[in-house]
């Protein structure tokens, strides 16, 4: 059983291994975007960088950073990920809008 815990929202979602973090957040009414991101997000293609989340615990349970993430997050800590590019393979704790 894979659990995604959204810390700020105090909510947990049970997902299948390999689930896309952005899709599961949106399916569970978790708001990933700031005001600008709501207006101008790319729909999950990794182009806008507005779905940044911080992985507080369970970083080892995620897919490796993609090339797109490496470019978009080059000045961010390793614990920051783009939700649209992240696959969940084990339980994680996520902080939205870090």
Order of alpha helices (4+ residues) and beta strands (2+ residues): beta-beta-beta-alpha-alpha-beta-alpha-beta-beta-beta
